Structure formats: structure tokens, C-alpha cells
Amino acid sequence: MRIQKWKFCTKGLRTFRFFFAAVFFLVLIPYFLLPTLVFALDFSKKTLGNGLIVLHSEKHNLPIVMLTMIIKASPLDEPKEKAGLANLVADLLDEGTKNRKSLEISEEIEFIGASLGSGAGSDYTAITLSVLKKDIEKGFELFSDIVLNPTFPQEELDRKKERIKGSLKQREEDPSFLASRAFSKEVFGEHPYGRLVEGSVETISAITREDIVRFHSIYFIPNNAMLSVVGDITPAELDSLLKKYLGGWKLADLPEKQVNPMPEEKIRKVVKIDKNLTQANILIGHLGISRNNPDYYAVSAMNYILGGGGFSSRLVQKIRDDMGLAYDVHSYFSPGKDKGSFRAGIQTKNESANTAIAEILKQIEKIREETVSDEELSDAKAYLTGSFPRKLDTNRKIADFLATVEFYNLGEDYAEKYPSYINAVTKEDVLRVARKYLDPENFVLAVTADQKKTELKY
């Protein structure tokens, strides 16, 4: 590969340095000062008579309104043999209602230039709307229609099921997908986190329209939901729209939550998936933490240093820069309503798989044995607090943020307090959580590779 080299004359270099300095002071300095300005979010919270929690942040900088509704309905609430049920319900909300057919919904949304969507994740279902202020009445009408009145037409259900099954079959050719699926299955066991949100070909085939109608009627109730509204709308305008379009949403008995026990016994297991590949796709890890765990902030700093900090992380510096074994290596915790997982991932040549795995485990052991440096912890805090404003730099992000903060019970002052939570983390905290939540002895190792060439020693 040919590398283009740039040349500067002395005058050009001085000009470049001056330009860089100007950019730094005009752009970067305000950016680093930004956290103290934007962390405190101005919003109100109230609970309607039907139990719906409403969060509202009034912003008139743009004539746009964003809605995010979270329904406490997810794979955590579906039977194992019907895996994919929550996902299908979410996918079908806008495919026909008592008032409109699927095509009519699409045409009305397109006509006003709005965006309407829905989807299920591991912990909840989200329905979102982005609409211009002038079309807010029509936007609320369509939004409430798909939440309250979906009919789940059989022909649309059949089409969705076939499309999802086709997608799952295609992903069987993706080495990273195979490793990730095997990893989750072994880490979480029978817990819903251990299966795909979409379900499997077999479980999707078993889902009926009656299952979908029942799931919607049980979980899509106002006292099992929260609505975040951000943008060019006053409290009085919002109250009027809520009364008109969601006032008829009736309070109901909350569903009994399904018990989903997490595996308690520590395991060490290796899953080998044999494929004719030049590179090994490797995942190694174990159970992690829940999102409301008080150690979340110390864990975030610890993982940034270990493998979450991009080029500054230990895994990248050692395995990528020093050893030259991979372009990318990373680690992360994926916390949820229940315990999530910790995983480190890498793609490397089949022949270097053992070396890469050994080094990952070595770095995990090291961060459990020695305190991190002042510089490492300072860099982690600077990034985690400095990047936080990017989670709140658009009205869409704010709407999503308010809803998820409410869902995970992080506190109404979470945005304001987040920097102090991170800045309070000490080197001793990092060492403590590394010893508590990292385990270099008991782990799941999933490897998709040419197994003859890797000759795994694990």
C-alpha cells in the first residue's frame, strides 16, 4: 500500500501551527468546559391518573418534538419456548391498527416528514417519534394509535416471521455472530439474556397471533410505561395532547414479573466453532453487573483502563501496538436490569489465538493485582466525564436519556451528579472492583476459527 507523505514549507508549518492553536482555544477549550454547563437537565416529572410517568423538557431552539416511550416488556417477560415474542410485538405495532392499515400509517408519517419507530431490547420495548412542531397533533395521534390500538394482522405477522427467520439464517455465516451467540448462551444459561432478542427459527415458528395479542394486552398498560417528551412544546400544550390521545389509556393490574434466576455457579468453559477462516474470532468473559449497581462508575473507569479506552487502553497498547496481533482488541461491561456480562473481544490470525488469549488473561490478572497509575485513572475520568455531554447534545438523545434514566431508577439528578460519581473513583476503588468483577480463572471462551490451525490450549 502506498502511503502519501505531506510536505510543509517553513511558512506553511507556522501557519498550520497557528491554525491548530486557534482551533484548540476556540473549539476544544469550550468543549472541556461544557460538562459544567450541560449536566443539569431542566425537566419536569409527573405521573398521570392512569399511572403513566411523563418526563418533559421544554426546548424551543428547534421547531421539533421528540417522544420516547419505554414499556416494561422484553424477553424477560416471555416464555423460553416463545423466545422472540416481545420483539415481534414491537415490530408489528405500526403494521396496522383499528384505525389504519400498515400502508396508511407509513404514508401519513411520510407526508408530515416525521419518524416513527419501535423495537424491543433485552430489558424493555421503546417506541419513538420525531415530528415537527406544526405537525405535533398528527404525530401524537399516530403515536398513540400504534401504542393503544395495534391489530397485529395475520398476514403482517407471517411476513415478519419469515423475514426474521431469513435474517437469522444469513447471520449463521457471520463468525462474530456465532461466537457472540455461543458466549451469551454459556454465560447466562437459562436466563433470557442468554438468547437472542429475535428468538430462534424454532421459537419464532411457535408464536401465534393469540400470543402476541395477549402479550400486548398484559404489558402495554400506562402504569407499566414512561413517556419522555423533549422539544418545542409547552407544558400546557403537552397536557392537552396527553389528555386527548392518552387519556383513554386505562389503568390495569400490573403483570406479575417472571422470575429469571441468574447462574450462581462459576464456570470455565470453552466453545470451539469450526469454520474455514484465516482469522479467529475470540470472546472471553463472564457475568458482569446490573446497571443500578453502585460500583458501576468504578467499573467504568477500571474497564476504560483495561480495554474500553481505545488506543489508550492496556489491551490495545500491549496486543495491538507492542505485539502486533490485531488491529482491534477491546473489553466492555454490558449492564442491564439484571446482571449483564463482561467480555473481551479480538480478531487475530488463527496461529496467534493462543498468544492473544494468554495476554488478555494476563492483563486481567495484572489489573487485579496492582493499582493503576495516577495518569491512567486521570485519563479515564477525563474521558468519561468529557464525553458525557455527547449523550445529551441533541433532543433525540435527551428524550432517550430521560426515559432510560427513569427506567433504571438512576435518580432525577443523575445527569447533574454523574461527573461527581466518576471523579469520586479512587485507585483503590479500581483495584477493588477489578478483584470483585473480573475472574481470569473462571470464564467462558468462545472461538470461531479454523480449529486445526488455532490448536487451542484452553
VEXVO-681211 format. One record per residue (C-alpha): residue in three letters; x, y, z. Coordinates in steps of 0.001 Angstrom, whole numbers, padded with zeros to 6 digits, always signed. Layout:
REM VEXVO-681211
alaXYZ/...
This chain:
REM VEXVO-681211
met+000000+000000+000000/arg+001374+003378-000962/ile+001488+005984+001796/gln+001043+009616+000827/lys+003570+011877+002538/trp+002793+015520+003223/lys+005422+018224+002989/phe+005254+021687+004519/cys+007466+024649+003901/thr+008526+026593+006998/lys+005964+029301+006402/gly+003240+026715+005841/leu+004184+024928+009036/arg+003931+028136+011049/thr+000535+028795+009507/phe-000583+025266+010359/arg+000583+025649+013973/phe-001245+028962+014299/phe-004389+027432+012814/phe-004194+024447+015182/ala-003756+026720+018202/ala-006765+028787+017163/val-008895+025698+016748/phe-007774+024399+020142/phe-008733+027545+022031/leu-011924+028281+020105/val-013275+024738+019858/leu-011603+022329+022241/ile-011367+024536+025326/pro-015117+025330+025306/tyr-015754+021615+024812/phe-013895+020699+028001/leu-015740+023421+029874/leu-019053+022106+028552/pro-019794+019484+031238/thr-020342+022054+033977/leu-022823+023798+031683/val-024931+020942+030363/phe-025058+018281+033050/ala-028023+019847+034846/leu-031041+018940+032722/asp-034122+021108+033067/phe-037138+018811+033028/ser-040314+018042+034913/lys-041756+014732+036011/lys-045310+013789+036827/thr-047500+010704+036991/leu-050867+010824+035255/gly-054040+009441+036785/asn-053668+006266+034729/gly-050170+005662+036120/leu-048166+006827+033088/ile-044936+008584+034106/val-044319+011667+031947/leu-040954+013440+031680/his-040901+016776+029871/ser-038021+019025+028829/glu-039113+022220+027071/lys-036653+023389+024391/his-037503+025962+021747/asn-034200+026063+019863/leu-035706+023973+017039/pro-039352+023533+015941/ile-039182+019782+016592/val-040606+017491+019281/met-039145+014111+020272/leu-041044+011363+022091/thr-039611+008222+023660/met-041883+005771+025406/ile-040497+002812+027319/ile-042732-000156+028049/lys-041530-002633+030663/ala-041920-005538+028254/ser-038996-007575+026974/pro-037593-011100+026627/leu-037525-011099+030441/asp-041310-011476+030243/glu-041680-014144+027568/pro-041612-017957+027915/lys-038468-019666+026677/glu-040368-021666+024059/lys-041778-018410+022647/ala-038461-016528+022506/gly-038788-013569+020147/leu-042333-012755+021248/ala-041530-009305+022698/asn-039543-008453+019588/leu-042396-009450+017270/val-044906-007394+019250/ala-042682-004315+018968/asp-042055-004890+015255/leu-045757-005170+014498/leu-047053-002101+016355/asp-047014+000069+013227/glu-048209-002653+010846/gly-051904-001950+011270/thr-054273-000539+013907/lys-058028-000334+014451/asn-057968+002951+012533/arg-055292+002460+009858/lys-053691-000181+007704/ser-049916-000556+007596/leu-049566+001383+004338/glu-051737+004217+005631/ile-049525+004616+008699/ser-046424+004788+006518/glu-047990+007290+004140/glu-049220+009593+006913/ile-045832+009573+008631/glu-044054+010262+005346/phe-046481+013073+004438/ile-045602+015070+007568/gly-041896+014195+007367/ala-041925+012500+010756/ser-040162+009409+012033/leu-041999+006698+013983/gly-040328+003545+015236/ser-040486+000748+017774/gly-038243-002062+018908/ala-037543-004438+021774/gly-034257-004795+023607/ser-033051-007068+026366/asp-034779-005021+029100/tyr-037628-003028+027564/thr-039592-002018+024472/ala-039162+001514+023123/ile-041472+003495+020836/thr-040134+006752+019406/leu-041473+009701+017427/ser-039722+012675+015876/val-042094+015298+014468/leu-042163+018968+013502/lys-043961+021255+015928/lys-046544+022199+013316/asp-047500+018531+012938/ile-047443+017616+016618/glu-051186+016926+016706/lys-050981+014391+013894/gly-047794+012951+015377/phe-049444+012317+018751/glu-052456+010825+017012/leu-050323+008293+015101/phe-048082+007579+018094/ser-050989+006832+020405/asp-052732+004773+017725/ile-049895+002263+017351/val-049405+002010+021124/leu-053058+001598+022077/asn-054742+000082+019017/pro-052490-002355+017106/thr-054387-005221+015465/phe-051437-007456+014535/pro-052799-008607+011157/gln-052024-012272+010449/glu-050538-011523+007028/glu-048160-008947+008533/leu-047204-011365+011289/asp-046407-014099+008778/arg-044306-011699+006726/lys-042348-010504+009768/lys-041701-014029+010967/glu-040303-015103+007618/arg-038119-012022+007365/ile-036663-012535+010843/lys-036033-016226+010221/gly-034318-015375+006941/ser-032118-012836+008705/leu-031149-015347+011381/lys-030162-017902+008748/gln-027986-015321+006982/arg-026204-014475+010230/glu-025129-018090+010565/glu-022352-017161+008131/asp-021043-014368+010374/pro-018150-015656+012555/ser-018507-012897+015153/phe-022244-013580+015469/leu-021600-017276+016078/ala-019042-016523+018784/ser-021299-013958+020458/arg-024342-016233+020469/ala-022356-019129+021929/phe-020755-016844+024527/ser-024091-015452+025758/lys-025690-018871+025902/glu-022948-020249+028153/val-022589-017168+030357/phe-026294-016688+031073/gly-027544-020259+030876/glu-031362-020366+031019/his-031683-016631+031720/pro-033308-014668+028836/tyr-030086-012668+028368/gly-028605-015912+027074/arg-030768-015997+023957/leu-031272-013665+021033/val-033895-010934+021374/glu-035183-012124+017982/gly-035521-015687+019252/ser-034661-018672+017065/val-036165-020127+013917/glu-037927-022760+016033/thr-039354-020434+018695/ile-040486-017835+016147/ser-042417-020539+014302/ala-044206-021411+017552/ile-045506-017869+018168/thr-049156-017300+017261/arg-051196-014152+016794/glu-053020-015010+020031/asp-049684-014970+021868/ile-048953-011502+020512/val-052385-010068+021340/arg-052157-011474+024876/phe-048629-010110+025443/his-049702-006656+024288/ser-052810-006601+026456/ile-050856-007633+029570/tyr-047778-005416+029310/phe-048816-002396+027232/ile-050618-000576+030014/pro-049955+003018+031171/asn-048811+002106+034681/asn-046148-000134+033118/ala-044734+002668+030937/met-042962+006011+030915/leu-043019+008756+028299/ser-040274+011288+027668/val-041134+014410+025629/val-038404+016856+024598/gly-038571+019880+022333/asp-040722+022780+021178/ile-043790+022134+023309/thr-045063+023915+026413/pro-046460+022165+029499/ala-049967+023349+028632/glu-049703+022042+025070/leu-048365+018712+026292/asp-051118+018355+028895/ser-053748+018932+026236/leu-052258+016314+023894/leu-051823+013779+026693/lys-055437+014179+027739/lys-056718+013914+024171/tyr-054624+010994+022930/leu-053520+009040+026002/gly-056230+009942+028477/gly-058298+006937+027396/trp-055448+004528+028107/lys-056853+002634+031057/leu-055021+001726+034248/ala-054749-002046+034722/asp-053268-004542+037142/leu-049511-004723+036776/pro-048326-008034+035324/glu-046624-010493+037594/lys-042938-010382+036825/gln-041377-013602+035623/val-038575-014952+037812/asn-035368-015344+035793/pro-032588-016619+038055/met-029012-015915+037048/pro-026444-018726+037144/glu-024787-018784+040547/glu-022039-021327+039972/lys-018793-020107+038449/ile-017860-021970+035303/arg-014910-022357+032994/lys-015975-023467+029545/val-014525-023327+026043/val-016753-023342+022971/lys-014998-024102+019690/ile-016821-023290+016445/asp-015009-024651+013426/lys-015054-022526+010267/asn-012742-022206+007292/leu-011352-018807+008285/thr-007992-017060+008221/gln-008757-015197+011454/ala-010036-016393+014804/asn-012988-014511+016327/ile-012479-014657+020085/leu-014691-013685+023024/ile-013721-014284+026626/gly-015584-013229+029760/his-018253-013972+032346/leu-021144-012428+034261/gly-020910-008699+034923/ile-023025-006207+036862/ser-026500-004690+036779/arg-026969-001073+035699/asn-028057+000124+039145/asn-025037-001423+040883/pro-023292+001318+042928/asp-019956+000023+041605/tyr-020953+000897+038028/tyr-018830+004070+037999/ala-015676+002447+039385/val-016184-000437+036945/ser-016486+002058+034064/ala-013153+003652+034979/met-011481+000287+035515/asn-012662-001091+032166/tyr-011612+002095+030337/ile-008077+001448+031527/leu-008213-002258+030748/gly-009801-002372+027312/gly-012507+000244+026883/gly-010323+003259+026257/gly-009476+002697+022627/phe-005826+003327+021776/ser-005042+004314+025364/ser-006245+001042+026900/arg-003813-001587+028151/leu-005144-004315+025862/val-004666-002173+022762/gln-001246-000905+023774/lys+000035-004379+024528/ile-001692-006653+021998/arg-002030-004221+019100/asp+000879-001830+019468/asp+003552-003956+021130/met+002716-007442+019874/gly+001056-006574+016565/leu-001502-009369+016897/ala-004659-007476+015941/tyr-005989-004188+014671/asp-008648-004035+017367/val-008961-005559+020822/his-011413-004330+023413/ser-013323-005120+026576/tyr-016600-003903+027957/phe-019305-004459+030557/ser-022880-004562+029243/pro-025005-003930+032350/gly-028750-004481+032279/lys-031752-004653+034579/asp-030238-007943+035741/lys-026533-008768+035751/gly-025068-008236+032321/ser-021775-009590+031089/phe-018130-008691+030889/arg-016382-009638+027683/ala-013107-009032+025912/gly-013017-009493+022165/ile-010383-009779+019472/gln-009886-010972+015904/thr-006437-012320+015175/lys-004706-014881+012980/asn-005604-018461+013802/glu-001991-019186+014657/ser-001787-016346+017207/ala-005061-017118+019013/asn-003389-018790+021999/thr-000946-015918+022423/ala-003709-013307+022262/ile-005914-015142+024762/ala-002992-015576+027145/glu-002199-011862+027008/ile-005827-010851+027639/leu-005883-013055+030733/lys-002511-011668+031808/gln-003784-008094+031599/ile-006930-009025+033539/glu-004758-010570+036237/lys-002476-007544+036293/ile-005250-005018+036877/arg-006469-007226+039738/glu-003044-007320+041384/glu-001642-003803+041039/thr-003111-000340+041451/val-003412+001634+038244/ser-001304+004737+037763/asp-002454+008264+038547/glu-002209+009109+034858/glu-004349+006137+033789/leu-007096+006990+036263/ser-006953+010689+035389/asp-007273+009901+031668/ala-010211+007571+032342/lys-012042+010209+034380/ala-011355+012915+031808/tyr-012798+010791+029020/leu-015835+009502+030922/thr-016840+012970+032121/gly-015712+014799+028977/ser-017628+012510+026618/phe-020791+012560+028725/pro-022214+015742+027093/arg-022322+013902+023755/lys-025102+011774+025251/leu-027146+014953+025614/asp-026220+017023+022569/thr-029495+016511+020652/asn-033136+016494+021676/arg-033435+012886+020489/lys-030615+011823+022794/ile-032123+013761+025691/ala-035509+012103+025196/asp-033913+008658+025172/phe-031681+009552+028123/leu-034521+010739+030361/ala-036565+007627+029638/thr-033736+005178+030326/val-032621+007003+033481/glu-036179+006679+034753/phe-036364+003019+033725/tyr-033175+002084+035586/asn-034089+004255+038609/leu-030858+006245+038443/gly-032357+009374+040015/glu-033758+012639+038687/asp-030426+014372+039371/tyr-028375+011680+037600/ala-027128+013957+034797/glu-026009+016551+037319/lys-024309+014055+039621/tyr-022674+011798+037037/pro-019357+013757+036939/ser-019063+013592+040725/tyr-019721+009841+040678/ile-016855+009353+038220/asn-014498+011857+039858/ala-015002+010186+043243/val-013463+006928+041962/thr-010072+006199+043523/lys-007243+003852+042555/glu-008279+001683+045465/asp-011817+001532+044052/val-010457+000402+040682/leu-008433-002350+042323/arg-011383-003418+044464/val-013863-003728+041571/ala-011276-005420+039359/arg-010828-008097+042024/lys-014571-008358+042557/tyr-015877-008377+038975/leu-013029-009819+036886/asp-012110-013500+037021/pro-009139-014797+034993/glu-009746-018351+036205/asn-013464-018903+035639/phe-014628-017696+032252/val-016369-018620+029018/leu-014148-018667+025950/ala-015909-018752+022562/val-013748-019068+019460/thr-014913-019185+015846/ala-011898-020229+013796/asp-010134-022875+011784/gln-009700-025044+014845/lys-006895-027150+013366/lys-004782-024057+012864/thr-005569-022454+016216/glu-004760-025594+018246/leu-006360-024027+021298/lys-004664-024869+024580/tyr-007701-023893+026670/
